[in-house]
C-alpha cells in the first residue's frame, strides 16, 4: 500500500505544478471579466477625459452625442474582432500571442507588425507629451490657487506653465530611473484610484455649476459661427474646432493598443475571447455613458467658454479650493508613471542587443525581458538606461514647452492612432484569419468601414496640424 500512496502524492504534486503554469510555460493566469474591466476602465480614464467638455462645446449636444455613440459602436465591433486574434489559428485553442504586435506578426506578417509597432509607440510617445502638458498645467493651477489664498483674489496670479513643465520634467528624470516601476502592482492600483477621483471631482463640480439657478449653456450644434460672447467665430475656425474635437473623442476610445495585453491576463477557461467580449460590452457601455456625462455637464456648466482642459475652469471654485487642488494633485500623481511603457519597450530590445553582443551563440527568448547574466552586459544596459531615459525626458519636456497645445496634440494623436490600431489591423486580421472572400457582402462592408474612418482620420489630422500652426502664431515657445 505504501508505494501506491507515494504515487498518489506524486500525482497530486505534479498536478499542482501543472496548475501553476500555462500552456506556454508562463505563470498561470487568474484574471476574469472583472479584473479585465478594471484594466480597461483605468486605460480610458486618463487625461483625455478632461478634453471631452471642450469637444462637446465645439460639436454640440446632438452631433457630439451621435459621434460618441458611433465611435463606441465601431470600437466595440473592431475590438471584438481583435479579441479573436489573441490565439492563432484557432481563436479558442490556438497558440497565444501576448502582445498586439505579435498578433499582427502571426497573422499578417512581419512588415505589418513593424507598422503596428510604429503606430503603437508613436501614440505612446505622443501621449507622454500630452500628459506632460496636462501635469504641468495642474502644477501651475495649484501654484495659482496658493497665490490667490496668500495675496487675495484680486491679485494677478497668472502662472506661466513653462516653468512648471520644467519642474515636472525634473520629477520625471528622478522617477524614470526606477527601472521596475512599471511592474509595481500598487502603482496600477494607485493610478486607478487617482483616475476615478479626479474624474468624480470634475464631474461633481461641473454638475453643481450647471444646476445653478438661471444657468443655461450649450446648444445643439456647439459654438455658433458669427459674433458670440464678444468673439467672432469664422466658418474656418468652426471647422478646425470640430475636426480637433473629433480627434479628441477618437483618442478617448483608443484602448485597443493594450487590449491584447489585457486579454493576456485572463484565465483560459472559459476561452479568453469569450470573456473579453463580455468585458468589452460592459466597459464600452460604461465608458460611453461616463464620457457623455462628463462632456455634457462640463459643456452645460461653461458653454462656449469651456476650456480645453476642464480642470482649468475650476479655479473659480475658491470656496472649495482644497478640492480643486486635490483634483490637480491626483492628475499629477496619475501621470508620474506615464513614461514607463515606452521605457519597457526600448529596453527590452536593448537587452536583446546587449545579450547577443555578449553571448552571440545563445538563443534568445522572445516572451520576457532577458536575464542579463554577464556583468558587462548588465553594465551596458544600466548605462544605456540612465542616458536614454534622461535624454528622453529632456526631449519630451522641450517639445511640451514648444507645443503646449493640449487639444490640438490630443486631436492629432487620436486621428493618427485610432484608424490603424482600432480599425485597420483588427479588420485586416479578421479577414485573413477567417478567410473573408473578396467582394462578399461582409468584405464590402468592412472595406467601407475602413475607408470611412480613414477619411475621418485624414480630416482630423489636417485640422489638428492646422490648429497647432494657428496656435503657434500666438504662443511664445519656451517661455518661463
KOLTORZA-358514 format. One record per residue (C-alpha): x, y, z. Coordinates in steps of 0.25 Angstrom, whole numbers, padded with zeros to 4 digits, always signed. Layout:
// residues N
XYZ;...
This chain:
// residues 480
+0000+0000+0000;+0012+0010+0003;+0016+0011-0012;+0002+0014-0016;+0001+0025-0006;+0014+0031-0011;+0009+0030-0025;-0004+0038-0021;+0004+0048-0014;+0013+0050-0026;+0002+0051-0036;-0005+0062-0027;+0009+0070-0026;+0010+0068-0041;-0004+0074-0043;-0001+0085-0034;+0011+0089-0042;+0004+0088-0055;-0007+0097-0050;+0004+0107-0046;+0007+0110-0061;+0000+0112-0074;+0001+0104-0087;+0013+0112-0091;+0021+0111-0078;+0017+0124-0073;+0011+0126-0059;-0003+0123-0059;-0013+0134-0061;-0025+0136-0052;-0031+0148-0058;-0046+0149-0061;-0056+0159-0067;-0056+0168-0055;-0041+0169-0054;-0040+0172-0069;-0051+0182-0067;-0043+0189-0057;-0031+0190-0066;-0040+0195-0077;-0046+0206-0069;-0033+0210-0064;-0028+0211-0078;-0039+0220-0083;-0040+0229-0070;-0027+0236-0074;-0024+0251-0076;-0032+0250-0089;-0045+0251-0081;-0042+0266-0078;-0044+0270-0092;-0058+0264-0094;-0065+0276-0090;-0058+0285-0099;-0060+0275-0111;-0075+0275-0107;-0075+0290-0108;-0069+0290-0122;-0079+0280-0127;-0091+0282-0119;-0101+0273-0111;-0107+0266-0123;-0095+0263-0132;-0086+0261-0120;-0095+0250-0115;-0096+0244-0128;-0081+0243-0131;-0078+0237-0117;-0089+0226-0120;-0083+0224-0133;-0069+0223-0128;-0074+0214-0117;-0080+0204-0127;-0069+0204-0136;-0059+0201-0125;-0068+0190-0119;-0069+0183-0132;-0054+0184-0136;-0049+0181-0122;-0058+0168-0122;-0051+0164-0135;-0037+0167-0129;-0040+0158-0117;-0042+0146-0127;-0028+0149-0131;-0021+0146-0118;-0020+0132-0121;-0016+0127-0135;-0020+0120-0143;-0032+0115-0134;-0038+0127-0126;-0040+0118-0114;-0029+0107-0114;-0018+0113-0123;-0004+0118-0119;-0005+0130-0110;+0000+0144-0115;+0004+0152-0103;+0004+0166-0110;-0003+0173-0121;+0009+0173-0129;+0011+0158-0128;-0004+0156-0133;-0001+0165-0145;+0012+0157-0148;+0006+0144-0146;-0006+0147-0156;-0001+0158-0165;+0014+0156-0165;+0026+0164-0160;+0025+0176-0169;+0011+0179-0164;+0016+0176-0150;+0026+0187-0151;+0015+0197-0156;+0007+0193-0144;+0019+0195-0134;+0021+0209-0140;+0007+0213-0138;+0007+0208-0124;+0019+0214-0119;+0017+0227-0127;+0004+0228-0120;+0011+0225-0106;+0021+0236-0109;+0011+0246-0113;+0003+0242-0100;+0015+0246-0092;+0016+0260-0098;+0001+0262-0095;+0002+0256-0081;+0014+0266-0078;+0005+0278-0083;-0006+0273-0074;+0002+0271-0062;+0010+0284-0063;-0004+0291-0065;-0008+0284-0052;+0004+0289-0044;+0002+0303-0050;-0013+0302-0045;-0008+0298-0031;+0002+0310-0031;-0009+0319-0035;-0018+0315-0024;-0007+0317-0014;-0005+0331-0019;-0019+0334-0018;-0021+0330-0004;-0008+0337+0000;-0010+0350-0007;-0025+0351-0009;-0034+0348-0021;-0031+0361-0028;-0016+0359-0029;-0011+0356-0043;-0006+0341-0041;-0005+0337-0055;+0004+0325-0055;+0013+0322-0067;+0013+0307-0070;+0027+0307-0076;+0034+0307-0062;+0025+0296-0057;+0027+0288-0069;+0042+0288-0065;+0038+0284-0051;+0030+0272-0056;+0042+0269-0065;+0051+0269-0053;+0041+0260-0045;+0041+0250-0057;+0056+0249-0058;+0056+0244-0044;+0045+0234-0045;+0050+0230-0059;+0062+0223-0052;+0053+0214-0044;+0055+0202-0054;+0044+0193-0049;+0033+0204-0047;+0024+0198-0058;+0024+0185-0050;+0020+0190-0037;+0005+0186-0035;+0002+0196-0025;+0005+0207-0035;-0006+0202-0044;-0016+0202-0033;-0012+0216-0029;-0014+0220-0044;-0028+0215-0044;-0031+0222-0031;-0026+0235-0036;-0033+0234-0049;-0047+0231-0042;-0044+0242-0032;-0041+0254-0041;-0052+0250-0051;-0062+0249-0040;-0058+0263-0035;-0058+0269-0048;-0072+0263-0051;-0078+0267-0038;-0073+0282-0038;-0078+0283-0053;-0091+0278-0049;-0092+0288-0038;-0089+0299-0047;-0099+0295-0058;-0110+0293-0048;-0109+0308-0042;-0121+0316-0043;-0123+0323-0056;-0111+0316-0062;-0113+0311-0077;-0102+0308-0086;-0100+0299-0098;-0106+0298-0112;-0110+0286-0121;-0098+0289-0130;-0088+0295-0122;-0080+0308-0124;-0088+0317-0134;-0082+0323-0146;-0082+0339-0145;-0081+0348-0133;-0083+0341-0120;-0078+0344-0106;-0071+0356-0111;-0063+0347-0120;-0065+0345-0135;-0064+0331-0140;-0062+0329-0155;-0066+0316-0162;-0052+0312-0164;-0049+0313-0148;-0062+0305-0146;-0057+0294-0156;-0044+0294-0149;-0050+0292-0135;-0060+0281-0140;-0048+0273-0146;-0039+0275-0134;-0051+0271-0125;-0054+0258-0133;-0039+0255-0131;-0040+0257-0116;-0052+0247-0116;-0045+0237-0124;-0033+0238-0114;-0043+0235-0103;-0047+0222-0109;-0032+0218-0112;-0030+0206-0103;-0029+0195-0113;-0014+0197-0113;-0013+0190-0100;-0026+0181-0102;-0017+0168-0105;-0009+0171-0093;-0021+0172-0084;-0027+0159-0090;-0013+0152-0087;-0017+0153-0072;-0029+0145-0074;-0031+0131-0069;-0032+0121-0081;-0045+0115-0076;-0055+0120-0081;-0047+0123-0094;-0041+0137-0093;-0048+0143-0106;-0062+0140-0099;-0058+0146-0086;-0052+0158-0093;-0065+0160-0101;-0073+0161-0089;-0063+0171-0083;-0063+0180-0095;-0078+0181-0095;-0079+0185-0081;-0067+0194-0082;-0071+0202-0094;-0085+0204-0090;-0080+0209-0076;-0069+0218-0084;-0079+0224-0093;-0089+0227-0082;-0077+0233-0074;-0072+0241-0086;-0086+0247-0089;-0088+0251-0074;-0074+0257-0073;-0074+0264-0086;-0089+0268-0085;-0088+0274-0071;-0075+0281-0074;-0082+0288-0086;-0094+0291-0079;-0086+0298-0068;-0077+0307-0077;-0084+0307-0091;-0076+0313-0102;-0065+0317-0091;-0062+0303-0088;-0047+0302-0087;-0038+0291-0094;-0035+0285-0080;-0047+0285-0072;-0039+0285-0059;-0034+0299-0062;-0048+0305-0061;-0050+0300-0047;-0041+0311-0041;-0053+0319-0040;-0058+0310-0028;-0050+0317-0018;-0059+0313-0007;-0055+0299-0009;-0040+0302-0014;-0035+0290-0006;-0044+0280-0014;-0039+0286-0027;-0025+0286-0023;-0027+0271-0019;-0032+0268-0033;-0020+0274-0039;-0011+0267-0030;-0018+0254-0034;-0015+0257-0048;+0000+0259-0045;+0001+0246-0037;-0007+0239-0048;+0003+0243-0059;+0016+0241-0052;+0017+0227-0057;+0013+0231-0072;+0027+0229-0078;+0028+0215-0073;+0022+0207-0084;+0031+0213-0095;+0043+0211-0086;+0040+0196-0085;+0039+0194-0100;+0052+0201-0103;+0060+0194-0092;+0054+0180-0096;+0060+0182-0110;+0073+0188-0104;+0074+0176-0094;+0073+0166-0107;+0084+0175-0114;+0094+0174-0102;+0091+0159-0099;+0094+0156-0113;+0107+0164-0113;+0112+0157-0100;+0107+0143-0104;+0105+0143-0119;+0102+0128-0120;+0091+0128-0109;+0077+0126-0114;+0069+0138-0109;+0055+0136-0102;+0044+0144-0109;+0034+0145-0098;+0041+0152-0086;+0051+0162-0082;+0064+0155-0083;+0072+0151-0071;+0085+0158-0073;+0095+0148-0066;+0108+0155-0071;+0113+0167-0063;+0118+0174-0075;+0104+0173-0081;+0097+0178-0069;+0107+0190-0068;+0104+0193-0083;+0089+0193-0081;+0090+0201-0068;+0098+0212-0074;+0089+0211-0086;+0076+0213-0077;+0082+0225-0070;+0086+0232-0082;+0074+0228-0091;+0063+0231-0080;+0069+0244-0076;+0070+0249-0091;+0056+0244-0094;+0050+0252-0082;+0058+0265-0086;+0054+0263-0101;+0039+0261-0097;+0040+0273-0087;+0045+0282-0098;+0035+0278-0108;+0024+0280-0098;+0029+0294-0095;+0030+0297-0110;+0016+0292-0113;+0007+0293-0100;-0006+0292-0108;-0013+0281-0101;-0026+0279-0110;-0018+0280-0123;-0008+0270-0119;-0019+0261-0113;-0027+0262-0126;-0014+0259-0134;-0011+0247-0126;-0025+0241-0127;-0026+0244-0142;-0013+0237-0144;-0015+0225-0136;-0030+0222-0136;-0030+0217-0150;-0019+0207-0151;-0020+0202-0137;-0035+0201-0135;-0040+0199-0149;-0030+0195-0159;-0022+0184-0152;-0034+0177-0145;-0041+0177-0158;-0030+0172-0167;-0026+0161-0157;-0041+0156-0156;-0042+0156-0172;-0029+0148-0173;-0031+0139-0161;-0046+0135-0165;-0043+0136-0180;-0054+0146-0183;-0056+0145-0198;-0053+0158-0207;-0066+0165-0212;-0075+0157-0202;-0085+0166-0194;-0076+0165-0182;-0064+0168-0189;-0070+0181-0196;-0076+0185-0182;-0062+0184-0175;-0056+0192-0187;-0066+0203-0186;-0064+0204-0171;-0049+0205-0172;-0050+0215-0183;-0059+0224-0175;-0051+0224-0163;-0038+0226-0172;-0045+0239-0177;-0049+0243-0163;-0034+0241-0159;-0028+0249-0170;-0038+0261-0168;-0035+0261-0153;-0020+0260-0155;-0021+0272-0165;-0030+0280-0155;-0021+0277-0143;-0008+0281-0150;-0014+0294-0155;-0019+0296-0141;-0005+0295-0136;+0000+0304-0147;-0010+0315-0143;-0007+0314-0128;+0008+0315-0131;+0005+0329-0136;+0000+0334-0122;+0010+0326-0114;+0024+0329-0109;+0031+0316-0108;+0040+0312-0096;+0034+0324-0088;+0037+0322-0073;
